[in-house]
Amino acid sequence: MTDDDTPMTDGGTDAEARTDGGPPATVPPDDETPTWSERKEHSSGLAQLTYQYFERSRREDEDLRAESTYVERDVLGFPTWPHETLRNLAITSFFVGIMILVAALMPAHFGEPANPGSTPAIILPDWYLYWSFGLLKLNPLNPELAVLGGNIVMSNELLGIVAHGIIFGVIGLVPFLNKGSARRPVEQPFWAAVGVTGVILAFTLAALAIQNFFPISLDLLLTLTFMLPVLGGILTYAVLKTMREGYMYDLNRRYYMLRPPK
């Protein structure tokens, strides 16, 4: 805690730095000290290194807070107009100009007009939409039910739309379900496995979209479309789960070799 008249690094005082007339805003130290039993539970192996890491961080944070002369100050920033607005307009104008220049120098070649009287043998979208086109070919999974008099539950077109909704719904929920701060797959094996499952599913759905090019029966291709992503996800999770403990142990050991605890 500093006195109101103690000179600050910028030449002012603590009292002058306050704009609301309140007391100095130095953050109080953390008084939480681990008990003997808590120390005893983390006395060997990975648990010891992890415990030492957090204990060291807690002590350093407490020391920094005790020695800090930080006080609240007004934060100054640039106004949106004209600084940010003019800068963004300049950047946007530059890229729009580049696109117009490229379009003028290299116009798109449309080729021969299509013949409305003939239908191509194979109709496919652009390659990056193969997975979406594959979802529209799930009609074999839409069986006829005897309880409905031999009718299907929903039309094949509606089934494809529902499948798209499920895919986009899962993708939209992932950021809300996974709020971790991991930066490497080995730190969160489950979510890494979910990602691998999604990538493999995209490729297998793309293969289903171009099934005419594969000498494989449709039933086998449908089975592989959903079995391969599951197997890939399970394998990824098993491998990363096995690597995780050794990875965290080595990471903490390297940290303490560079910065031994006090």
Phi, psi and omega in degrees: 000132182255155177281155183297332184262007179289127181297140177265174182293337180264009178096347180269190178237168181298321181294324180288332182287334180283132179254348182255003177078006182274184180287167178304144188258032177296134183288128181291153180289161179276125183265003182282113180245129182295145179279173180295321180294324178293322176293323182294327182289343182238071187244001182202156171064212183297322179299323180293314181295317179296318180296317179297325179298309181290327178293319178296317179298320180295317181293318179297319179296321179294319179295318180295322179293322181292326182269353187286143173247024182291136174228159180291137178225158176290135179265122181263143178216168179278139178289156180297318177247128007259354191298298184293321183296313181294322179296314180294323177295321179295316180294316180297317180297323180297311183289325176296320177297320177298317180295320178294320179296315179296319179294327180283322182280328182231075180294150181291141179263116184274342180075195181288144178294148181289150178269111182291349182270355181228148180249131178299153181294320181234123179252120181224147174279188174296155189301327183283357176249012179300320181298322179291321178293327178294328177294337178278357180250030179266017182299332175296341178273005180254079190283162174276136182252135180294329181292342178258018180073030180083010179265158178278160183294316179215163180293158181297325178295317179294326177298318178296321179292318178297320178298320176298318179298321179295316181298310181292329177295317178296316179298322180289334181276337185303313180299333180277333180274325181254099180249022180284170181248021181293142180247354180228146181302327184292340181283334177223083185300324184297310183289331173295320178294323177298318178296317178296321178300317179295320180295315180295322178297322178298319180290320181290325175294324176296321177295325177294327180293327181250041183298337180295341181268357182248131177280054182233143178295153183295322180296317179294321180294321177295321178296315179293330181300324183254342180278319182298317177299320180295315179296320178296320178294317179296317179296318179297316180297317181296317181293312182292326178295323178291324182280340192296313184296316178295324179295313181294324179295313179295323180296314179292324180294318178296323180297317183281341172290326179276323182227083181296148180295156181291000000 
